[in-house]
């Protein structure tokens, strides 16, 4: 069964940090480029960070220098380290392949990140 399970979200004050995890199963994780996406209320889902199967990374301008994506192919897991969090980072965060194909891998339940004082 193809599955993505995100975890690690929570409520954090501005300037704080969180580390998100995404455990993948049911597909060959190591050969897929992976991405972290987020969707804020009333906004479209956006890609914020991606990592290739070889480990190259790219970031949206809005998170560059603050977020770090990494992967552990032995654990079929992709991570997102988020530092210097801002209120505008508040969203539900999801992982998926990049590009994603919802006929192949559906979205997981996501993990809520709320940045507020």
Order of alpha helices (4+ residues) and beta strands (2+ residues): beta-beta-beta-beta-beta-beta-beta-beta-beta-beta
